[in-house]
Amino acid sequence: MDAADRRADVVVVGAGPAGSAAAWHLARAGRDVVLLEKARLPREKVCGDGLTPRGVKALVDLGVDTTGWVRHRGLRVTGGGRVVTVDWPALERWPGHSLVRRRAELDAQLAAHAVAAGARLHEEVTVTGPLLDEAGRVAGVEATEGPDRTPVRWRAALVVSAEGLSGRLGKALGLVRREDRPLGVAVRRYVRSPRTDDEYLDISFDLSATGPSADSMPGYGWAFGMGDGTSNVGFGLLDRRRGTGVEPRAVLQGWLATLPPEWQFGEEHAVSPLRGAGLPMALHRQPAYTRGLLLAGDAAGVVNPFNGEGISYALETGRMAAEAAVAGLAAAEGPAREAALRAYPARLREEYGRHHRLGTAFLALLERPGLVRFATAHGLKRPRMVAAALRLMGNLSDGRDGDGFDRAVAVLTRLAPAV
């Protein structure tokens, strides 16, 4: 080592939900963990800012204090010219409410939570690539830090990549995104709106006055009241690049034109620019462990194909990656350690693979505009059907210990092959 070399048990790259969750669990397990973030927190991040009951539980498991955060009772769903309001399901395993929190605030709080547990946070550090040993195994990361971009190396027995869709470390090891897996696109901005205190989250499948058509990409719009005088307004699309090529701003303007002007969602009420980001779905980068590198969150492509939800799964996979790292470091270096670490990708497939397979089938149905129009026009007449769909899409179930619907979903999920 030279003067620029630094050392930790585990290096975690990226201080988003996945990285901070991993760092917190590692620190709580007594490991020396450093968390590297390329920006300075708080920083902007494209997101709907909504945390479903699944995300709320992940925060509870982390011990995060959510006092004062804005709660929502459920969803108001619009489609086929109909509107239905449904509450989140009352289940044993999951809370009965959702939360909203600006990602800039959420990520900063999660990183501080990891630091309070003992993690070392270094901001304005840009990781440029993996540091490899003579056997080609990841032994840390190469990086630059500060405004002067001073070169530095961080050496560690294991590295967790929570870099997001870019996944520079994974790409360097040949882990590229699978083109046969779906990729979503999210676009959002904040507007000052009187609907800021609405206790329901708005979801709309009618992104134009005529509804889904052969010229449009499938997706939905959202409007989430932030409780601070603003609403997060945006949309998510399945990016098949098969549409008309219209710009995101045109899609947003077309959808907003269908909404009542008194909601004040228009561009004249915007308080932030329009921003977009990719949504990597269905375990799109595999394997999630190789040669000393574990992938978590968007780097592993764990966004739910049903609804574009990513924060919940980022928090969960951050925990699972940390648990795998703790087990690996507790084993003797060599085959025993590798066996413990290779259990991590298998765990991801077991936890999410079958549900994601169902989700990709659901996305295939969304690409049939006629079917979407029929399903929304007729399905929204039946609130109980909408509530059941909400449970399936949100991956909210008590499993075989639940009611008849939960047991049916458990059987369906077991029969589906994993992605």
Secondary structure in CASP SS format (residue, H / E / C, confidence):
PFRMAT SS
TARGET T0000
AUTHOR 0000-0000-0000
METHOD secondary structure of the structure
MODEL  1
M C 1.00
D C 1.00
A C 1.00
A C 1.00
D E 1.00
R E 1.00
R E 1.00
A C 1.00
D C 1.00
V E 1.00
V E 1.00
V E 1.00
V E 1.00
G C 1.00
A C 1.00
G C 1.00
P H 1.00
A H 1.00
G H 1.00
S H 1.00
A H 1.00
A H 1.00
A H 1.00
W H 1.00
H H 1.00
L H 1.00
A H 1.00
R H 1.00
A C 1.00
G C 1.00
R C 1.00
D C 1.00
V E 1.00
V E 1.00
L E 1.00
L E 1.00
E E 1.00
K C 1.00
A C 1.00
R C 1.00
L C 1.00
P C 1.00
R C 1.00
E C 1.00
K C 1.00
V C 1.00
C C 1.00
G C 1.00
D C 1.00
G E 1.00
L E 1.00
T C 1.00
P H 1.00
R H 1.00
G H 1.00
V H 1.00
K H 1.00
A H 1.00
L H 1.00
V H 1.00
D H 1.00
L H 1.00
G C 1.00
V C 1.00
D C 1.00
T C 1.00
T C 1.00
G C 1.00
W C 1.00
V E 1.00
R E 1.00
H E 1.00
R C 1.00
G E 1.00
L E 1.00
R E 1.00
V E 1.00
T E 1.00
G E 1.00
G C 1.00
G C 1.00
R E 1.00
V E 1.00
V E 1.00
T E 1.00
V E 1.00
D E 1.00
W C 1.00
P C 1.00
A C 1.00
L C 1.00
E C 1.00
R C 1.00
W C 1.00
P C 1.00
G C 1.00
H C 1.00
S E 1.00
L E 1.00
V E 1.00
R C 1.00
R C 1.00
R H 1.00
A H 1.00
E H 1.00
L H 1.00
D H 1.00
A H 1.00
Q H 1.00
L H 1.00
A H 1.00
A H 1.00
H H 1.00
A H 1.00
V H 1.00
A H 1.00
A H 1.00
G C 1.00
A C 1.00
R E 1.00
L E 1.00
H E 1.00
E E 1.00
E C 1.00
V E 1.00
T E 1.00
V E 1.00
T E 1.00
G E 1.00
P E 1.00
L E 1.00
L E 1.00
D C 1.00
E C 1.00
A C 1.00
G C 1.00
R C 1.00
V E 1.00
A E 1.00
G E 1.00
V E 1.00
E E 1.00
A E 1.00
T E 1.00
E E 1.00
G C 1.00
P C 1.00
D C 1.00
R C 1.00
T E 1.00
P E 1.00
V E 1.00
R E 1.00
W E 1.00
R E 1.00
A C 1.00
A C 1.00
L E 1.00
V E 1.00
V E 1.00
S E 1.00
A C 1.00
E C 1.00
G C 1.00
L C 1.00
S C 1.00
G C 1.00
R H 1.00
L H 1.00
G H 1.00
K H 1.00
A H 1.00
L C 1.00
G C 1.00
L C 1.00
V C 1.00
R C 1.00
R C 1.00
E C 1.00
D C 1.00
R C 1.00
P C 1.00
L E 1.00
G E 1.00
V E 1.00
A E 1.00
V E 1.00
R E 1.00
R E 1.00
Y E 1.00
V E 1.00
R E 1.00
S C 1.00
P H 1.00
R H 1.00
T H 1.00
D H 1.00
D C 1.00
E C 1.00
Y E 1.00
L E 1.00
D E 1.00
I E 1.00
S E 1.00
F C 1.00
D C 1.00
L C 1.00
S C 1.00
A C 1.00
T C 1.00
G C 1.00
P C 1.00
S C 1.00
A C 1.00
D C 1.00
S C 1.00
M C 1.00
P C 1.00
G E 1.00
Y E 1.00
G E 1.00
W E 1.00
A E 1.00
F E 1.00
G E 1.00
M C 1.00
G C 1.00
D C 1.00
G C 1.00
T E 1.00
S E 1.00
N E 1.00
V E 1.00
G E 1.00
F E 1.00
G E 1.00
L E 1.00
L E 1.00
D C 1.00
R C 1.00
R C 1.00
R C 1.00
G C 1.00
T C 1.00
G C 1.00
V C 1.00
E C 1.00
P H 1.00
R H 1.00
A H 1.00
V H 1.00
L H 1.00
Q H 1.00
G H 1.00
W H 1.00
L H 1.00
A C 1.00
T C 1.00
L C 1.00
P C 1.00
P H 1.00
E H 1.00
W H 1.00
Q C 1.00
F C 1.00
G C 1.00
E H 1.00
E H 1.00
H H 1.00
A E 1.00
V C 1.00
S C 1.00
P C 1.00
L C 1.00
R E 1.00
G E 1.00
A E 1.00
G E 1.00
L E 1.00
P E 1.00
M E 1.00
A C 1.00
L C 1.00
H C 1.00
R C 1.00
Q C 1.00
P C 1.00
A C 1.00
Y E 1.00
T E 1.00
R C 1.00
G C 1.00
L E 1.00
L E 1.00
L E 1.00
A C 1.00
G H 1.00
D H 1.00
A H 1.00
A H 1.00
G C 1.00
V C 1.00
V E 1.00
N C 1.00
P C 1.00
F C 1.00
N C 1.00
G C 1.00
E C 1.00
G C 1.00
I H 1.00
S H 1.00
Y H 1.00
A H 1.00
L H 1.00
E H 1.00
T H 1.00
G H 1.00
R H 1.00
M H 1.00
A H 1.00
A H 1.00
E H 1.00
A H 1.00
A H 1.00
V H 1.00
A H 1.00
G H 1.00
L H 1.00
A H 1.00
A C 1.00
A C 1.00
E C 1.00
G C 1.00
P H 1.00
A H 1.00
R H 1.00
E H 1.00
A H 1.00
A H 1.00
L H 1.00
R H 1.00
A H 1.00
Y H 1.00
P H 1.00
A H 1.00
R H 1.00
L H 1.00
R H 1.00
E H 1.00
E H 1.00
Y H 1.00
G H 1.00
R H 1.00
H H 1.00
H H 1.00
R H 1.00
L H 1.00
G H 1.00
T H 1.00
A H 1.00
F H 1.00
L H 1.00
A H 1.00
L H 1.00
L H 1.00
E C 1.00
R C 1.00
P H 1.00
G H 1.00
L H 1.00
V H 1.00
R H 1.00
F H 1.00
A H 1.00
T H 1.00
A H 1.00
H H 1.00
G H 1.00
L C 1.00
K C 1.00
R C 1.00
P H 1.00
R H 1.00
M H 1.00
V H 1.00
A H 1.00
A H 1.00
A H 1.00
L H 1.00
R H 1.00
L H 1.00
M H 1.00
G C 1.00
N C 1.00
L C 1.00
S C 1.00
D C 1.00
G H 1.00
R H 1.00
D H 1.00
G C 1.00
D C 1.00
G H 1.00
F H 1.00
D H 1.00
R H 1.00
A H 1.00
V H 1.00
A H 1.00
V H 1.00
L H 1.00
T H 1.00
R H 1.00
L H 1.00
A C 1.00
P C 1.00
A C 1.00
V C 1.00
END
